[in-house]
Amino acid sequence: MITVTGSVETRLPAEQAFAYMREFENTSEWDPSTPVMDKLTPGPVAVGHRYHAESEFRGKRQTLEYEVIELTANHIKLRGENKTVTAFDCIDVSPAGGGSVVKYTAEFSIKGPAKIIQPLLKPAFMSLRDPALSGIRDTLNARALT
């Protein structure tokens, strides 16, 4: 499994930051490698809700179907899957001063024959981290100003 993780501080209070981040359809606003994230299940976010994602990876558009598998007051975990990869995305938000810290962790497991090259793909997955973390920080800080 390839794990990509990082944290950012934001001026937005934790409750507001998590309210935004748990709405996974917002991902396309802060993650430049995910231009499409559509909520498939209507209503407030809950365990079992599904999303359709289209992500850019190594120059190709990949489609994944995500499902919320854990949800608490400051934590959400989703499982995404397609024919070549299983992904787990976790978002945890905690208070920090007047703002918050957002920790984002993504775990990827390659399926099928390509699994043998999984270690070689780690740098490509790691390259997604910093733009996503910057997007989270900048998007949440902009929301703190409104």
SEZA-138942 format. One record per residue: residue number from 1; residue in one letter; x, y, z of N, C-alpha, C, O, CB in turn. Coordinates in steps of 0.2 Angstrom, whole numbers, plus 5000, padded with zeros to 4 digits. Glycine has a CB too. Layout:
BEGIN
- NUM | A | X | Y | Z | X | Y | Z | X | Y | Z | X | Y | Z | X | Y | Z
...
***
This chain:
BEGIN
- 1 | M | 5004 | 4994 | 5000 | 5000 | 5000 | 5000 | 5004 | 5006 | 5000 | 5010 | 5006 | 5003 | 4995 | 5000 | 5006
- 2 | I | 5002 | 5011 | 4996 | 5006 | 5018 | 4996 | 5002 | 5023 | 5000 | 4996 | 5023 | 4999 | 5007 | 5020 | 4989
- 3 | T | 5005 | 5026 | 5005 | 5002 | 5031 | 5010 | 5005 | 5038 | 5008 | 5011 | 5039 | 5008 | 5003 | 5029 | 5017
- 4 | V | 5000 | 5042 | 5007 | 5002 | 5049 | 5006 | 4998 | 5053 | 5012 | 4992 | 5053 | 5012 | 5000 | 5052 | 4999
- 5 | T | 5002 | 5057 | 5016 | 4998 | 5060 | 5021 | 5002 | 5067 | 5022 | 5008 | 5068 | 5021 | 4999 | 5056 | 5028
- 6 | G | 4998 | 5071 | 5025 | 5001 | 5078 | 5027 | 4995 | 5082 | 5031 | 4989 | 5080 | 5031 | 5003 | 5082 | 5021
- 7 | S | 4998 | 5087 | 5034 | 4993 | 5092 | 5038 | 4994 | 5099 | 5036 | 5000 | 5101 | 5034 | 4994 | 5091 | 5045
- 8 | V | 4989 | 5103 | 5037 | 4989 | 5110 | 5036 | 4986 | 5114 | 5041 | 4981 | 5111 | 5044 | 4987 | 5112 | 5029
- 9 | E | 4988 | 5120 | 5043 | 4985 | 5124 | 5047 | 4981 | 5129 | 5044 | 4983 | 5131 | 5038 | 4990 | 5128 | 5052
- 10 | T | 4975 | 5131 | 5046 | 4970 | 5135 | 5043 | 4967 | 5140 | 5048 | 4967 | 5138 | 5054 | 4965 | 5132 | 5039
- 11 | R | 4965 | 5146 | 5046 | 4962 | 5151 | 5051 | 4955 | 5149 | 5052 | 4952 | 5152 | 5057 | 4963 | 5158 | 5048
- 12 | L | 4952 | 5145 | 5048 | 4945 | 5143 | 5049 | 4944 | 5138 | 5055 | 4948 | 5134 | 5056 | 4942 | 5139 | 5042
- 13 | P | 4939 | 5140 | 5059 | 4938 | 5136 | 5065 | 4937 | 5129 | 5063 | 4934 | 5127 | 5058 | 4932 | 5139 | 5069
- 14 | A | 4938 | 5124 | 5068 | 4938 | 5117 | 5066 | 4931 | 5115 | 5064 | 4930 | 5111 | 5059 | 4940 | 5113 | 5072
- 15 | E | 4926 | 5117 | 5067 | 4919 | 5115 | 5066 | 4917 | 5117 | 5058 | 4914 | 5113 | 5055 | 4914 | 5118 | 5071
- 16 | Q | 4919 | 5123 | 5057 | 4918 | 5125 | 5050 | 4922 | 5122 | 5045 | 4920 | 5120 | 5039 | 4919 | 5133 | 5049
- 17 | A | 4928 | 5121 | 5046 | 4933 | 5117 | 5042 | 4930 | 5110 | 5040 | 4930 | 5108 | 5035 | 4940 | 5117 | 5045
- 18 | F | 4928 | 5107 | 5046 | 4926 | 5100 | 5044 | 4919 | 5100 | 5041 | 4918 | 5095 | 5036 | 4925 | 5096 | 5051
- 19 | A | 4915 | 5105 | 5042 | 4909 | 5105 | 5038 | 4910 | 5106 | 5031 | 4906 | 5103 | 5027 | 4904 | 5111 | 5041
- 20 | Y | 4915 | 5109 | 5029 | 4917 | 5110 | 5022 | 4920 | 5104 | 5019 | 4918 | 5101 | 5014 | 4921 | 5116 | 5021
- 21 | M | 4925 | 5101 | 5023 | 4929 | 5095 | 5021 | 4925 | 5089 | 5020 | 4926 | 5085 | 5016 | 4935 | 5094 | 5025
- 22 | R | 4920 | 5088 | 5024 | 4916 | 5082 | 5024 | 4911 | 5081 | 5018 | 4909 | 5076 | 5016 | 4912 | 5081 | 5031
- 23 | E | 4910 | 5087 | 5015 | 4906 | 5088 | 5009 | 4911 | 5086 | 5004 | 4914 | 5090 | 5000 | 4903 | 5095 | 5008
- 24 | F | 4912 | 5079 | 5002 | 4917 | 5077 | 4998 | 4917 | 5080 | 4991 | 4921 | 5080 | 4987 | 4918 | 5070 | 4998
- 25 | E | 4911 | 5082 | 4989 | 4910 | 5085 | 4982 | 4914 | 5091 | 4981 | 4915 | 5093 | 4976 | 4902 | 5086 | 4981
- 26 | N | 4916 | 5094 | 4987 | 4920 | 5100 | 4987 | 4927 | 5099 | 4985 | 4931 | 5103 | 4983 | 4920 | 5104 | 4993
- 27 | T | 4929 | 5092 | 4984 | 4936 | 5090 | 4983 | 4939 | 5094 | 4976 | 4944 | 5096 | 4976 | 4937 | 5083 | 4982
- 28 | S | 4935 | 5094 | 4971 | 4937 | 5097 | 4965 | 4939 | 5105 | 4966 | 4942 | 5108 | 4962 | 4932 | 5096 | 4960
- 29 | E | 4936 | 5108 | 4971 | 4938 | 5115 | 4973 | 4945 | 5116 | 4976 | 4948 | 5121 | 4975 | 4933 | 5118 | 4977
- 30 | W | 4948 | 5111 | 4979 | 4954 | 5111 | 4982 | 4959 | 5106 | 4980 | 4965 | 5107 | 4981 | 4953 | 5110 | 4990
- 31 | D | 4957 | 5101 | 4976 | 4962 | 5096 | 4974 | 4963 | 5097 | 4966 | 4959 | 5095 | 4962 | 4960 | 5089 | 4976
- 32 | P | 4969 | 5100 | 4964 | 4969 | 5101 | 4957 | 4970 | 5094 | 4953 | 4969 | 5094 | 4947 | 4976 | 5105 | 4955
- 33 | S | 4971 | 5088 | 4956 | 4971 | 5082 | 4952 | 4965 | 5079 | 4952 | 4964 | 5073 | 4949 | 4976 | 5077 | 4956
- 34 | T | 4959 | 5082 | 4955 | 4953 | 5079 | 4955 | 4948 | 5084 | 4952 | 4944 | 5088 | 4956 | 4950 | 5077 | 4962
- 35 | P | 4947 | 5085 | 4945 | 4943 | 5090 | 4942 | 4936 | 5088 | 4943 | 4931 | 5093 | 4942 | 4945 | 5091 | 4935
- 36 | V | 4934 | 5082 | 4944 | 4927 | 5080 | 4945 | 4926 | 5076 | 4951 | 4929 | 5071 | 4952 | 4924 | 5076 | 4938
- 37 | M | 4921 | 5078 | 4955 | 4919 | 5075 | 4961 | 4911 | 5076 | 4962 | 4909 | 5081 | 4964 | 4923 | 5077 | 4967
- 38 | D | 4907 | 5071 | 4960 | 4900 | 5072 | 4960 | 4897 | 5068 | 4966 | 4899 | 5062 | 4966 | 4897 | 5070 | 4953
- 39 | K | 4893 | 5071 | 4969 | 4889 | 5067 | 4975 | 4883 | 5063 | 4971 | 4879 | 5066 | 4968 | 4886 | 5072 | 4980
- 40 | L | 4883 | 5057 | 4973 | 4878 | 5053 | 4970 | 4872 | 5051 | 4974 | 4867 | 5050 | 4972 | 4881 | 5046 | 4968
- 41 | T | 4873 | 5052 | 4981 | 4868 | 5051 | 4986 | 4865 | 5058 | 4988 | 4869 | 5062 | 4991 | 4871 | 5047 | 4992
- 42 | P | 4859 | 5059 | 4988 | 4856 | 5065 | 4990 | 4856 | 5065 | 4998 | 4856 | 5060 | 5001 | 4849 | 5066 | 4987
- 43 | G | 4855 | 5072 | 5000 | 4854 | 5073 | 5007 | 4861 | 5074 | 5011 | 4866 | 5074 | 5008 | 4851 | 5067 | 5011
- 44 | P | 4861 | 5075 | 5018 | 4867 | 5076 | 5022 | 4871 | 5070 | 5021 | 4869 | 5065 | 5021 | 4865 | 5078 | 5029
- 45 | V | 4878 | 5072 | 5022 | 4883 | 5067 | 5021 | 4882 | 5062 | 5027 | 4881 | 5063 | 5033 | 4890 | 5070 | 5022
- 46 | A | 4882 | 5055 | 5025 | 4881 | 5050 | 5030 | 4885 | 5044 | 5028 | 4887 | 5043 | 5022 | 4874 | 5048 | 5031
- 47 | V | 4886 | 5039 | 5032 | 4890 | 5033 | 5030 | 4885 | 5030 | 5025 | 4879 | 5029 | 5025 | 4890 | 5028 | 5036
- 48 | G | 4889 | 5027 | 5020 | 4885 | 5024 | 5014 | 4884 | 5029 | 5008 | 4883 | 5026 | 5003 | 4878 | 5022 | 5016
- 49 | H | 4885 | 5035 | 5009 | 4885 | 5040 | 5003 | 4890 | 5038 | 4998 | 4895 | 5037 | 5000 | 4885 | 5047 | 5006
- 50 | R | 4888 | 5040 | 4992 | 4893 | 5038 | 4986 | 4894 | 5044 | 4982 | 4890 | 5049 | 4982 | 4889 | 5032 | 4982
- 51 | Y | 4900 | 5044 | 4979 | 4903 | 5049 | 4975 | 4906 | 5046 | 4969 | 4909 | 5041 | 4969 | 4908 | 5054 | 4979
- 52 | H | 4906 | 5050 | 4963 | 4909 | 5048 | 4957 | 4915 | 5053 | 4956 | 4914 | 5059 | 4956 | 4904 | 5048 | 4951
- 53 | A | 4921 | 5051 | 4956 | 4927 | 5055 | 4955 | 4930 | 5054 | 4948 | 4930 | 5048 | 4946 | 4932 | 5054 | 4961
- 54 | E | 4933 | 5059 | 4946 | 4938 | 5058 | 4940 | 4944 | 5062 | 4942 | 4944 | 5068 | 4943 | 4934 | 5061 | 4933
- 55 | S | 4949 | 5058 | 4942 | 4956 | 5061 | 4944 | 4961 | 5060 | 4939 | 4961 | 5056 | 4935 | 4958 | 5057 | 4950
- 56 | E | 4966 | 5065 | 4939 | 4971 | 5065 | 4934 | 4977 | 5062 | 4937 | 4979 | 5064 | 4943 | 4973 | 5072 | 4931
- 57 | F | 4980 | 5056 | 4934 | 4986 | 5053 | 4937 | 4990 | 5051 | 4931 | 4988 | 5047 | 4927 | 4983 | 5047 | 4941
- 58 | R | 4996 | 5053 | 4931 | 5001 | 5052 | 4926 | 4998 | 5053 | 4919 | 4999 | 5049 | 4915 | 5003 | 5044 | 4927
- 59 | G | 4995 | 5059 | 4918 | 4993 | 5061 | 4912 | 4986 | 5057 | 4909 | 4984 | 5059 | 4904 | 4998 | 5059 | 4907
- 60 | K | 4983 | 5053 | 4914 | 4977 | 5050 | 4912 | 4972 | 5051 | 4917 | 4973 | 5052 | 4923 | 4978 | 5042 | 4911
- 61 | R | 4966 | 5052 | 4914 | 4960 | 5053 | 4918 | 4957 | 5046 | 4921 | 4956 | 5041 | 4917 | 4954 | 5056 | 4915
- 62 | Q | 4957 | 5045 | 4928 | 4955 | 5039 | 4931 | 4948 | 5040 | 4934 | 4947 | 5045 | 4937 | 4960 | 5036 | 4936
- 63 | T | 4943 | 5036 | 4933 | 4937 | 5036 | 4937 | 4937 | 5031 | 4943 | 4939 | 5026 | 4942 | 4931 | 5034 | 4932
- 64 | L | 4934 | 5034 | 4948 | 4934 | 5030 | 4955 | 4927 | 5031 | 4957 | 4924 | 5037 | 4957 | 4939 | 5032 | 4960
- 65 | E | 4924 | 5026 | 4960 | 4918 | 5027 | 4964 | 4920 | 5027 | 4972 | 4923 | 5022 | 4974 | 4913 | 5021 | 4962
- 66 | Y | 4918 | 5032 | 4975 | 4919 | 5032 | 4983 | 4913 | 5031 | 4987 | 4907 | 5032 | 4984 | 4922 | 5039 | 4984
- 67 | E | 4914 | 5028 | 4993 | 4909 | 5027 | 4998 | 4911 | 5030 | 5004 | 4917 | 5028 | 5006 | 4906 | 5020 | 4998
- 68 | V | 4907 | 5033 | 5008 | 4909 | 5035 | 5015 | 4908 | 5029 | 5019 | 4903 | 5026 | 5020 | 4904 | 5041 | 5018
- 69 | I | 4914 | 5027 | 5023 | 4913 | 5021 | 5027 | 4914 | 5023 | 5034 | 4913 | 5019 | 5039 | 4919 | 5016 | 5025
- 70 | E | 4916 | 5029 | 5036 | 4916 | 5031 | 5043 | 4915 | 5039 | 5043 | 4917 | 5042 | 5039 | 4923 | 5030 | 5046
- 71 | L | 4911 | 5041 | 5048 | 4910 | 5048 | 5049 | 4908 | 5049 | 5056 | 4904 | 5046 | 5060 | 4903 | 5050 | 5045
- 72 | T | 4912 | 5054 | 5059 | 4911 | 5056 | 5066 | 4911 | 5064 | 5066 | 4911 | 5067 | 5060 | 4917 | 5054 | 5071
- 73 | A | 4911 | 5067 | 5071 | 4911 | 5075 | 5072 | 4917 | 5078 | 5069 | 4917 | 5084 | 5067 | 4910 | 5077 | 5079
- 74 | N | 4923 | 5075 | 5068 | 4929 | 5078 | 5065 | 4933 | 5073 | 5061 | 4939 | 5074 | 5060 | 4933 | 5080 | 5071
- 75 | H | 4930 | 5068 | 5059 | 4933 | 5063 | 5055 | 4929 | 5060 | 5049 | 4923 | 5058 | 5051 | 4936 | 5057 | 5059
- 76 | I | 4931 | 5059 | 5043 | 4928 | 5055 | 5038 | 4933 | 5051 | 5034 | 4938 | 5053 | 5033 | 4924 | 5060 | 5033
- 77 | K | 4930 | 5045 | 5033 | 4935 | 5040 | 5029 | 4930 | 5038 | 5023 | 4925 | 5036 | 5024 | 4937 | 5034 | 5033
- 78 | L | 4933 | 5038 | 5017 | 4930 | 5035 | 5011 | 4934 | 5030 | 5008 | 4940 | 5030 | 5008 | 4929 | 5041 | 5006
- 79 | R | 4931 | 5025 | 5005 | 4934 | 5020 | 5001 | 4932 | 5021 | 4994 | 4926 | 5022 | 4992 | 4932 | 5013 | 5003
- 80 | G | 4937 | 5022 | 4989 | 4936 | 5023 | 4982 | 4939 | 5017 | 4979 | 4944 | 5014 | 4981 | 4940 | 5029 | 4980
- 81 | E | 4936 | 5015 | 4973 | 4938 | 5009 | 4969 | 4937 | 5010 | 4962 | 4932 | 5013 | 4960 | 4935 | 5003 | 4972
- 82 | N | 4942 | 5007 | 4958 | 4940 | 5006 | 4951 | 4944 | 4999 | 4949 | 4946 | 4995 | 4954 | 4943 | 5011 | 4946
- 83 | K | 4945 | 4997 | 4943 | 4947 | 4991 | 4941 | 4955 | 4990 | 4943 | 4957 | 4984 | 4943 | 4946 | 4989 | 4934
- 84 | T | 4958 | 4996 | 4944 | 4966 | 4995 | 4945 | 4968 | 4997 | 4952 | 4974 | 4996 | 4954 | 4969 | 4999 | 4940
- 85 | V | 4964 | 5001 | 4956 | 4966 | 5003 | 4962 | 4960 | 5003 | 4967 | 4954 | 5004 | 4966 | 4969 | 5010 | 4961
- 86 | T | 4962 | 5002 | 4974 | 4958 | 5004 | 4979 | 4961 | 5009 | 4983 | 4967 | 5009 | 4985 | 4957 | 4997 | 4984
- 87 | A | 4957 | 5014 | 4985 | 4960 | 5020 | 4989 | 4955 | 5021 | 4995 | 4949 | 5020 | 4995 | 4959 | 5027 | 4984
- 88 | F | 4959 | 5023 | 5000 | 4956 | 5025 | 5006 | 4958 | 5033 | 5008 | 4964 | 5034 | 5008 | 4957 | 5021 | 5012
- 89 | D | 4953 | 5037 | 5008 | 4954 | 5044 | 5010 | 4952 | 5046 | 5017 | 4946 | 5045 | 5018 | 4951 | 5049 | 5004
- 90 | C | 4956 | 5049 | 5021 | 4954 | 5051 | 5028 | 4955 | 5058 | 5029 | 4960 | 5060 | 5027 | 4957 | 5046 | 5033
- 91 | I | 4950 | 5061 | 5032 | 4951 | 5068 | 5033 | 4949 | 5069 | 5041 | 4944 | 5067 | 5043 | 4946 | 5073 | 5029
- 92 | D | 4954 | 5072 | 5045 | 4953 | 5073 | 5052 | 4954 | 5081 | 5053 | 4959 | 5083 | 5051 | 4958 | 5069 | 5056
- 93 | V | 4950 | 5084 | 5057 | 4951 | 5091 | 5058 | 4951 | 5092 | 5066 | 4946 | 5089 | 5069 | 4945 | 5095 | 5055
- 94 | S | 4956 | 5096 | 5068 | 4956 | 5097 | 5075 | 4957 | 5104 | 5076 | 4960 | 5108 | 5072 | 4962 | 5093 | 5079
- 95 | P | 4955 | 5107 | 5082 | 4956 | 5114 | 5084 | 4963 | 5116 | 5085 | 4967 | 5111 | 5087 | 4952 | 5116 | 5090
- 96 | A | 4965 | 5122 | 5083 | 4972 | 5124 | 5084 | 4972 | 5132 | 5085 | 4971 | 5135 | 5080 | 4977 | 5122 | 5078
- 97 | G | 4972 | 5134 | 5091 | 4971 | 5141 | 5092 | 4964 | 5143 | 5090 | 4959 | 5140 | 5092 | 4977 | 5145 | 5088
- 98 | G | 4964 | 5149 | 5086 | 4957 | 5151 | 5083 | 4955 | 5147 | 5077 | 4950 | 5149 | 5074 | 4957 | 5158 | 5083
- 99 | G | 4960 | 5143 | 5074 | 4958 | 5140 | 5068 | 4958 | 5132 | 5069 | 4955 | 5130 | 5074 | 4964 | 5142 | 5063
- 100 | S | 4961 | 5129 | 5064 | 4961 | 5122 | 5064 | 4967 | 5119 | 5061 | 4971 | 5122 | 5057 | 4955 | 5119 | 5061
- 101 | V | 4968 | 5112 | 5062 | 4973 | 5108 | 5058 | 4969 | 5103 | 5054 | 4965 | 5099 | 5057 | 4978 | 5105 | 5063
- 102 | V | 4970 | 5102 | 5048 | 4967 | 5097 | 5044 | 4972 | 5092 | 5042 | 4978 | 5094 | 5039 | 4964 | 5100 | 5037
- 103 | K | 4971 | 5086 | 5044 | 4976 | 5080 | 5042 | 4972 | 5076 | 5036 | 4967 | 5074 | 5037 | 4978 | 5076 | 5048
- 104 | Y | 4976 | 5076 | 5031 | 4973 | 5072 | 5025 | 4978 | 5066 | 5024 | 4984 | 5066 | 5023 | 4972 | 5076 | 5019
- 105 | T | 4975 | 5060 | 5024 | 4978 | 5054 | 5022 | 4975 | 5050 | 5017 | 4969 | 5049 | 5017 | 4979 | 5049 | 5029
- 106 | A | 4979 | 5048 | 5012 | 4976 | 5044 | 5006 | 4981 | 5038 | 5006 | 4987 | 5038 | 5006 | 4976 | 5048 | 4999
- 107 | E | 4977 | 5032 | 5005 | 4981 | 5026 | 5005 | 4979 | 5022 | 4998 | 4973 | 5022 | 4997 | 4980 | 5021 | 5011
- 108 | F | 4984 | 5020 | 4994 | 4982 | 5017 | 4988 | 4985 | 5010 | 4987 | 4991 | 5009 | 4989 | 4985 | 5021 | 4982
- 109 | S | 4981 | 5005 | 4985 | 4983 | 4999 | 4984 | 4981 | 4997 | 4977 | 4976 | 4997 | 4975 | 4979 | 4994 | 4989
- 110 | I | 4987 | 4995 | 4973 | 4986 | 4993 | 4966 | 4983 | 4986 | 4966 | 4986 | 4982 | 4969 | 4993 | 4994 | 4962
- 111 | K | 4979 | 4985 | 4961 | 4976 | 4978 | 4960 | 4979 | 4975 | 4954 | 4982 | 4978 | 4949 | 4968 | 4979 | 4959
- 112 | G | 4978 | 4969 | 4953 | 4980 | 4965 | 4947 | 4987 | 4964 | 4946 | 4991 | 4965 | 4951 | 4976 | 4968 | 4942
- 113 | P | 4989 | 4963 | 4940 | 4996 | 4962 | 4938 | 5000 | 4968 | 4939 | 5006 | 4967 | 4941 | 4996 | 4960 | 4931
- 114 | A | 4997 | 4974 | 4939 | 5001 | 4980 | 4940 | 5004 | 4981 | 4947 | 5008 | 4985 | 4949 | 4997 | 4986 | 4938
- 115 | K | 5001 | 4977 | 4952 | 5003 | 4977 | 4959 | 5010 | 4976 | 4960 | 5013 | 4979 | 4964 | 4999 | 4972 | 4963
- 116 | I | 5014 | 4973 | 4955 | 5021 | 4972 | 4956 | 5025 | 4978 | 4955 | 5030 | 4979 | 4958 | 5023 | 4967 | 4950
- 117 | I | 5022 | 4983 | 4951 | 5026 | 4989 | 4951 | 5023 | 4995 | 4956 | 5025 | 5000 | 4955 | 5025 | 4992 | 4944
- 118 | Q | 5019 | 4993 | 4961 | 5017 | 4998 | 4966 | 5022 | 5002 | 4969 | 5022 | 5008 | 4969 | 5013 | 4994 | 4971
- 119 | P | 5028 | 4999 | 4971 | 5033 | 5003 | 4974 | 5036 | 5008 | 4969 | 5038 | 5014 | 4971 | 5039 | 4999 | 4976
- 120 | L | 5036 | 5007 | 4963 | 5038 | 5012 | 4958 | 5034 | 5018 | 4957 | 5036 | 5023 | 4954 | 5040 | 5008 | 4951
- 121 | L | 5027 | 5017 | 4959 | 5022 | 5022 | 4958 | 5022 | 5027 | 4963 | 5019 | 5032 | 4963 | 5015 | 5019 | 4957
- 122 | K | 5025 | 5025 | 4969 | 5025 | 5029 | 4975 | 5027 | 5037 | 4973 | 5023 | 5041 | 4976 | 5030 | 5027 | 4980
- 123 | P | 5032 | 5038 | 4970 | 5034 | 5045 | 4968 | 5028 | 5049 | 4965 | 5027 | 5055 | 4966 | 5040 | 5046 | 4964
- 124 | A | 5025 | 5045 | 4960 | 5019 | 5048 | 4956 | 5014 | 5050 | 4961 | 5011 | 5055 | 4961 | 5017 | 5044 | 4951
- 125 | F | 5012 | 5046 | 4966 | 5007 | 5047 | 4971 | 5009 | 5053 | 4975 | 5005 | 5057 | 4977 | 5005 | 5041 | 4975
- 126 | M | 5015 | 5053 | 4978 | 5018 | 5058 | 4982 | 5017 | 5065 | 4979 | 5017 | 5070 | 4982 | 5025 | 5056 | 4984
- 127 | S | 5018 | 5065 | 4972 | 5018 | 5071 | 4969 | 5011 | 5075 | 4969 | 5010 | 5081 | 4968 | 5020 | 5071 | 4962
- 128 | L | 5006 | 5071 | 4971 | 4999 | 5074 | 4972 | 4998 | 5077 | 4979 | 4993 | 5081 | 4979 | 4994 | 5068 | 4971
- 129 | R | 5002 | 5076 | 4983 | 5001 | 5078 | 4990 | 5002 | 5086 | 4991 | 4997 | 5089 | 4993 | 5007 | 5075 | 4995
- 130 | D | 5007 | 5089 | 4989 | 5008 | 5096 | 4991 | 5003 | 5100 | 4987 | 5000 | 5105 | 4990 | 5015 | 5098 | 4989
- 131 | P | 5001 | 5099 | 4981 | 4996 | 5103 | 4978 | 4989 | 5102 | 4982 | 4986 | 5107 | 4982 | 4995 | 5101 | 4970
- 132 | A | 4988 | 5096 | 4984 | 4981 | 5095 | 4987 | 4981 | 5099 | 4994 | 4977 | 5102 | 4996 | 4980 | 5088 | 4988
- 133 | L | 4987 | 5098 | 4998 | 4987 | 5102 | 5004 | 4987 | 5109 | 5004 | 4984 | 5112 | 5008 | 4994 | 5099 | 5008
- 134 | S | 4991 | 5112 | 4999 | 4990 | 5119 | 4997 | 4983 | 5121 | 4996 | 4981 | 5126 | 4998 | 4995 | 5121 | 4992
- 135 | G | 4980 | 5117 | 4992 | 4973 | 5119 | 4990 | 4968 | 5119 | 4996 | 4964 | 5123 | 4997 | 4970 | 5114 | 4985
- 136 | I | 4969 | 5114 | 5000 | 4965 | 5114 | 5007 | 4966 | 5120 | 5011 | 4962 | 5123 | 5013 | 4967 | 5107 | 5011
- 137 | R | 4973 | 5122 | 5012 | 4974 | 5127 | 5016 | 4972 | 5134 | 5013 | 4968 | 5138 | 5016 | 4982 | 5128 | 5017
- 138 | D | 4973 | 5135 | 5006 | 4971 | 5141 | 5003 | 4963 | 5142 | 5003 | 4960 | 5147 | 5004 | 4974 | 5141 | 4996
- 139 | T | 4960 | 5136 | 5001 | 4952 | 5136 | 5001 | 4949 | 5138 | 5008 | 4945 | 5142 | 5008 | 4950 | 5130 | 4998
- 140 | L | 4952 | 5134 | 5013 | 4949 | 5135 | 5020 | 4950 | 5142 | 5022 | 4946 | 5145 | 5025 | 4951 | 5130 | 5025
- 141 | N | 4957 | 5145 | 5021 | 4958 | 5152 | 5023 | 4954 | 5157 | 5020 | 4952 | 5162 | 5023 | 4966 | 5153 | 5022
- 142 | A | 4952 | 5156 | 5013 | 4948 | 5160 | 5010 | 4941 | 5160 | 5013 | 4938 | 5165 | 5013 | 4948 | 5158 | 5002
- 143 | R | 4939 | 5154 | 5015 | 4932 | 5154 | 5018 | 4932 | 5157 | 5025 | 4927 | 5160 | 5027 | 4930 | 5147 | 5019
- 144 | A | 4938 | 5158 | 5028 | 4938 | 5161 | 5035 | 4938 | 5169 | 5034 | 4936 | 5172 | 5039 | 4945 | 5160 | 5038
- 145 | L | 4939 | 5171 | 5028 | 4939 | 5178 | 5027 | 4932 | 5181 | 5025 | 4930 | 5187 | 5025 | 4943 | 5180 | 5021
- 146 | T | 4927 | 5176 | 5024 | 4920 | 5178 | 5022 | 4916 | 5179 | 5027 | 4910 | 5180 | 5027 | 4918 | 5173 | 5017
***
